[in-house]
Amino acid sequence: METWDAIRTRRNVRSFDDRPVRDEHLDRIVAAAALAPSSMNEQRWAFVVCRDRERLTELARVGAYTDHVAGAAVAIAFLTPKADDVAERESIAFDLGQAVENAMLAAWELGIGSCHGSVYDEPRIRGLLDYPLEMTCDLVVSFGYPEDPASLAPPGSRGGRRAVGELRHEERFGG
Ligand SMILES: Cc1cc2nc3c(=O)[nH]c(=O)nc-3n(C[C@H](O)[C@H](O)[C@H](O)COP(=O)(O)O)c2cc1C
């Protein structure tokens, strides 16, 4: 799949079938996250790969919109260092977003759907994953083969996006 086609067609998938994700595919998804660029190449992240069904069920309870995790083949919890400084926190979040998108696009190329899950109950996910005190987790992403294979080929291009013409300016804002 061309990069452009992955970017153009990827949509979030929230229902998955029962097939496990093959190890080599999972390796590629995690590697894609790890290959993302980061500020000063600091790579302030760690990825906890969860496949145990009971753990996935528990992980589905860490947010208000994380039900999809319970039915996923895999969930990856994206860990970052805690930061008090706002600028540092924003820089970490920016980097993490790139890692997440890399992983989701790499998955899409393999026919694997994914969905973000925002963590609302950090103490709960900390208890489940047992990560060090100086780290935190704001995002879990579920992965799996879509229950509806048609979701891998959404009609037309991605929907629900603002028109590029509305967002693009030439030389100066408004131009
Ligand atoms: C930072 C972030 C947090 C998100 N959190 C959730 C979430 O908790 N649950 C969920 O179902 N989707 C979540 N999403 C997915 C968005 O709802 C989705 O990307 C958006 O609706 C566009 O969907 P599409 O890519 O299928 O067009 C999140 C996305 C981002 C970027």
The ligand as an SDF file (V2000), in Angstrom:
LIG
                    3D

 31 33  0  0  0  0  0  0  0  0999 V2000
   -5.9530   12.0460   21.1620 C   0  0  0  0  0  0  0  0  0  0  0  0
   -7.1270   11.2090   20.6870 C   0  0  0  0  0  0  0  0  0  0  0  0
   -7.9370   10.6050   21.6080 C   0  0  0  0  0  0  0  0  0  0  0  0
   -9.0020    9.7820   21.1850 C   0  0  0  0  0  0  0  0  0  0  0  0
   -9.7290    9.1170   22.1300 N   0  0  0  0  0  0  0  0  0  0  0  0
  -10.6900    8.2510   21.7070 C   0  0  0  0  0  0  0  0  0  0  0  0
  -11.4060    7.4610   22.6550 C   0  0  0  0  0  0  0  0  0  0  0  0
  -11.2160    7.5320   23.8660 O   0  0  0  0  0  0  0  0  0  0  0  0
  -12.3220    6.5800   22.1830 N   0  0  0  0  0  0  0  0  0  0  0  0
  -12.5850    6.4600   20.8490 C   0  0  0  0  0  0  0  0  0  0  0  0
  -13.4370    5.6400   20.5000 O   0  0  0  0  0  0  0  0  0  0  0  0
  -11.9290    7.1980   19.9240 N   0  0  0  0  0  0  0  0  0  0  0  0
  -10.9890    8.0820   20.3200 C   0  0  0  0  0  0  0  0  0  0  0  0
  -10.2910    8.8070   19.3860 N   0  0  0  0  0  0  0  0  0  0  0  0
  -10.5680    8.6180   17.9620 C   0  0  0  0  0  0  0  0  0  0  0  0
  -11.2490    9.8260   17.3130 C   0  0  0  0  0  0  0  0  0  0  0  0
  -12.5860    9.8820   17.7610 O   0  0  0  0  0  0  0  0  0  0  0  0
  -11.1420    9.6390   15.7840 C   0  0  0  0  0  0  0  0  0  0  0  0
   -9.8050    9.7320   15.4150 O   0  0  0  0  0  0  0  0  0  0  0  0
  -11.9450   10.6770   15.0270 C   0  0  0  0  0  0  0  0  0  0  0  0
  -13.3120   10.5930   15.3330 O   0  0  0  0  0  0  0  0  0  0  0  0
  -11.7630   10.4790   13.5270 C   0  0  0  0  0  0  0  0  0  0  0  0
  -12.1610    9.1760   13.1730 O   0  0  0  0  0  0  0  0  0  0  0  0
  -11.7630    8.5290   11.7810 P   0  0  0  0  0  0  0  0  0  0  0  0
  -10.2770    8.5390   11.7150 O   0  0  0  0  0  0  0  0  0  0  0  0
  -12.3630    7.1650   11.7920 O   0  0  0  0  0  0  0  0  0  0  0  0
  -12.3520    9.4040   10.7150 O   0  0  0  0  0  0  0  0  0  0  0  0
   -9.2600    9.6360   19.7980 C   0  0  0  0  0  0  0  0  0  0  0  0
   -8.4110   10.2620   18.8710 C   0  0  0  0  0  0  0  0  0  0  0  0
   -7.3490   11.0410   19.2960 C   0  0  0  0  0  0  0  0  0  0  0  0
   -6.4430   11.6640   18.2560 C   0  0  0  0  0  0  0  0  0  0  0  0
  1  2  1  0
  2  3  1  0
  2 30  2  0
  3  4  2  0
  4  5  1  0
  4 28  1  0
  5  6  2  0
  6  7  1  0
  6 13  1  0
  7  8  2  0
  7  9  1  0
  9 10  1  0
 10 11  2  0
 10 12  1  0
 12 13  2  0
 13 14  1  0
 14 15  1  0
 14 28  1  0
 15 16  1  0
 16 17  1  0
 16 18  1  0
 18 19  1  0
 18 20  1  0
 20 21  1  0
 20 22  1  0
 22 23  1  0
 23 24  1  0
 24 25  2  0
 24 26  1  0
 24 27  1  0
 28 29  2  0
 29 30  1  0
 30 31  1  0
M  END
$$$$
